[in-house]
């Protein structure tokens, strides 16, 4: 099947750990003989109107623009795959597209509730998307997302037409999910770094009172399969205080299979 893997980022000047992620995707595409394309802010040229960029932030706008870009690519390609810029393929040999005409990624988000309880929030995400030519979902998704954006008159969260909309649909009809295409929450990232000795106890305890073993075990217990590729949640992970040096180390240790130790 003629397949292309695509990514986008606001600038071709990438920081070190985003570049590590991008390189893993390039290598994965190369090993499986998929074409690869990277696009910068030109992605927004696929929006139906530039007014959307004035009404919504770049995160929301890019969620729609990527869908329209993927649809355009299906004229030439039999399958298109989207990976976010902070998408890390940990096992380039074993990670595979789902055998389905379309698929989303799996989110098992480990976090604390408002009362400090440790909880796994299980959803789907759009950091990984795959669509075959002739699939029945992409046109519906684009039309629904555009209707939501056109009719909205207030502020919206960044995940408005991404994980929130997809999870709402998934909870009703059960969309195809690539369980190996996961997502890393900042709390899980910190727990992994603490276990590897990269984070000192005092640094980890600023983020949570829960033992790192409990955080990791909860993720493993709530995951149907262990991810072979992950979205590193760039904006969230940096906001949690994990600096670029630690995230580079995290990329390295994830490649060593620390999620399944």
N, C-alpha and C positions, 0 to 999 in steps of 0.2 A: 504494500500500500504506500503510495507516494505521500510522505509526511513531512511537515515543516514544524519546527519548534521556534517560537517567537518570544521575545522579551522586550521590555521598554524601560527606560529610566530618564529622568529629567535632564541628564547630562551624560555625555560620553566620558566625562572625567569622574571615575568611580573611586570611592575610598577602598582601602585594601580588602576589607572583608566582603564588601559587595562584589568586588572583582573576583574573589575566591568563589563566591556563589555562582557568578556568571560563568566562570571557567568550568565549574562542575557541570553546568547545563550544556555548555558547548561540547565538553568531552562526552557526556551522555548521548547527545544528538549524533556526534561523530561515530561513536561505537555502534550505534544502532542504525547508522546510515540514513539519518533524518537530515533534511536541510535545516539551516539555522538562519535566523534574521534578527537583528537588533535595531530598534528604532528609538530615537530620543523624543523630544517634544513634538516631532512630526506626528506622533500618535494622535494628537488632538485634531489633526486635519480630518480624521474620520468621524468627528462629531457631526450630527446633522446641522447644528448651528453653533457658532462661537459664543452665542449668548449664554450657553450653558456654563461656559468657563467664568462668566461674570456672575452668574447666579449661584453656582456651586463651586466648591474648592476642587483642586486638581485631583484629589483622591476619588471623589464621586464621579467627576468627569471622565477620568481614565477608566473607571469600571465600565462605562458605556462605550467609550472609544475602542477599548480592546475587543469588545464583542463585534462591533461593526468592522474592525480590521480583520478579525478571524473569519467573518462571513465573506469578506471580499477575497480572502486567500483561498477559500474553498472553490473558487472558480478554476484555479490551477491545481490545487492539491486535493487529494482524497481525504486527508486527515490533517487537522491543525491542532497544535498543542500550545497553550499559553503557560508560561512560568513567570511569576513575579521576579523582579530583579534580585530580591533577597531569598531566592529559592536555592536550597543546597541539596544536590543529589549526593547522598551518602554512599550509595551502592550503585555505581553506573552500570554494572553488569545485570543486576537482578531487577532494578526498577523498570517497570514496563507500563505502557498504556493499558487501561482496562479494556477487556474484550466487550465493548459496547459501542453503540453509535455516538454516545456522548457520555461524559463523566465529569464529576466535580471532585474536589479534595475533601479530606476529613479533618475536622477540627475537634481536638480534645483539649480544651483550654483549662489548664490547672490554675486556679486562683483562689483568693480568699473572699468570702462573703463580707457584707458590711459588719457582721458580728465577729469576724475573724475566723470563721469556720473554713476548713479546707474543702474545696469542691471542684469537681470536674464538670465543665459545661460542654456538652457534646452537640456539635453543629456540623454544617458543611461550609466550605469556603470556596472562593474564586481565585486563590493564589495559584491554583493549578486547574486548568480547564482543557478538555479535549472534545473535539467535535469532528465527526465524519461528514462528508458530503451527503446530503439527503437526510440528515438527522431531523427529528421532529421537534426538537426543543429550542434550538438557537433563535429562530425567528420569533417564537413565542416569548422567549426571555427578553429579546431586544424590544419588542413591542410593549411588553409589560413594564420594563424599566423606563422606557421613554414616556409612557403614560403617567407613571408615578412622578417623574421629574417635571413634566409639563403641568400637571395638576397641583403640584405642591406649592404652597404659598409661604411656608415658614422655613425654619432651619431644619437640617437633617443631620444625622450622624454620618461619619465617614463610611460606615458599612451599609448604608441605606439600600442601595440596589445590588450590593454584593452579598456578603454572608447573611445579612438580615432577611433580604427578600428570598434568597435561595433556601435558607433554612425554613422559612415559612412555607414555601412550596414543598420542600422535602418532607416536612412533618405531615403534610396532607397526602401526598402521592408516592413518596419514596423514590427519590431520584437515584440514578446509578452513581455510586461513590467509589473512587479508587482509595481503598483503605490504606494503601502504602504511601499515599500523598498527604502527609500530615502537616501539623503546625505546632510551633514551639512557643509557649507562653513565656514571659519574662521570669516567672516564678520557677518554672521547670528548668529554664536555662541556668538560673542561679543555683538550683539544686544540683544540677550536673557539674557545674564549675566548683561547687563546694565539695562534692564527692571526689573530684579530681585534685583537690587541694589548691585550686587556682584562686578561689575566694577564701579569705580568712573568716573565721567564725563571726567576728564582729561585723564584717561587711555583710555576711549572709543574714545575720540577725536584725539588721536594719530593715530588711525586706519582709521577713516573716519569723514567727516563733515556732513554726512547724519544722520538725526534723527533715533534712533533705531526703532521708530514706523513705519517709511517708509520702513526700511529694512525688518522687519517682515511681514508687509502688502504685500510687493512685493512677498515674498516667498509664502504666503498664496494664493495670487491671481493667481500665475503662476502654482501652484500645482493642479493637477486634483483631488487628494485625499491627505489628511494629512497623513504623514508617521506614521506608527506604529513601525517602526524600522529604524535606521539610521546608516550610516557610519560616524564616527566622524572626518575622514580625519586627522589622527594622525600627520603626518609630517607637514602638512600645518598649523594645528591649533597651534602646538608648535612653528613653525616659526613665527607665528603672535604675539607671546609674551604672550600667555595664558599659565600660569604655571600649573604644575600638580595639585596643590590645587584647582585652579579655574575649571579645567576640571573635577575633582571629583565632585565639586558642580554642574557643568553643567549636569553631568550624573544624579544626584539626581533630579534636577529641570525638566529635560526632562521627567523623569519618572512620574512627576506630571501633564503632559499634557500641558506644557507651550506653545507649538506650536499652540494650538488651542484656547488659551484664547482670 
